[in-house]
Amino acid sequence: MEQDISRVKSAELFEKAKNYFPGGVNSPVRAFKSVYGTPLFIERGDKARIWDADDNEFIDYCCSWGPLILGHNHDKVRDAVAQQLDKGLSFGAPTRLENELAELILTNNSYIEKIRFVSSGTEAVMSAIRLARGYTKRDKIIKFEGCYHGHSDSLLVKAGSGLVTFGETSSAGVPKAFAEETIVISLNDKQALEEVFSSFSDQIAAVIIEGIPANNGLLIQDKDYIHFLRQITQEHGALLIFDEVITGFRLGFEGAARYYDIQPDIITYGKIIGGGMPVGAYGASKELMAHISPDGGVYQAGTLSGNPIAMSAGIAALRILAEPDFYTKQEEKTRSFIDTIRAYIDRRNYAVQIFTVGSIFWFAFTDQKSIKRADEIDPLSMEKYKVMHRSLLNQGIYFGPSGYEVGFISSAHTQEDLNQTIEAIKTALDTAFA
Ligand code: PMP
């Protein structure tokens, strides 16, 4: 085992933070509960690299959990934010920047006609669910085990026992009555979906799925299954919501909708569209969006919605993403990175799979060549991830602090960064399988 990096200053900051915040953090997974050691407190980032409070340097594959597809401190994004800083931080009134970002999105994305900006992915999904309920005048929603949609009440629900059951709350504080409106089933199970629809056909407002489920490993679904979702929802007058908070503008400007060639009814976005600032959005056809206030009866609002700083960052970022070949290059870079690691894994005969789509990847410690459902992941396999994660940190590579989290490659990752990472991953895998 390599020598552990110094975490003296991070540990001091964490001790202090525990006095202020529950668990010392403002979002639970940051607490490093699933991996070795105290969380690293990050001081700064530039391109593909971050530095922590102890001045350890890392090549970053967490990328702020996805938003930083251009890497840290991109000059165009930074300049756009700096320019807006001179003009003011927030007005709570419309600005031309909202038009600009909307135009950029809507002219390059054929799956939505109107959009509403909010401040987080959670808010985007919560609002999309309300729109679906308001439009259909039905209450129940179907979600899938292993998909995360933010922390609003209706969505903090896990599968109950039995094939077709109402969900159970997965957080204290979520009223049972709310959980009863959410039906949770397994991914990739047509029969379960058919049974739910035959039991509750005229009560189901929407089926919600992550564009490509990427919050519980990377559970890439077959095209055929996604088309089945489209068909069954249409047959029963329910809406199909694609939660593209991760996949939106990551797989391409048109996200998973284009990847699967599917027209969802509502699409939610977050992360990348804010260029690293807090933004979320939901979009749909003009007809559906006419139901949102002040045009329609579905209320949704926000003091900081369309915030000028966040809009400026988003515009600068998305302009770069809209350039020809941006996504092709990302994908090629990721594929060659993953192929090289796979070749090593094959040579060593390690029980590891790397699932990948676009510039997203996930290491699964298993022999199973395909994983499409949350319950196909063996929790014990996470022990190996823990060892790999520690070894990677010791070698200057920052992966997300849980084996269920996916990794992201940004345009700032150079071939040199990737080569350095490949060598570190080989060592980390040797350590995990020693
Ligand atoms: N939906 C998906 C698919 C997500 O990945 C996330 C966050 N990881 C959310 C919703 C919630 O977004 P936020 O954390 O910005 O509230």
Residues whose N, C-alpha, C, O or C-beta is under 5 A from the ligand:
A	BS01	PMP	S120 G121 T122 Y148 H149 G150 E210 D243 V245 I246 G270
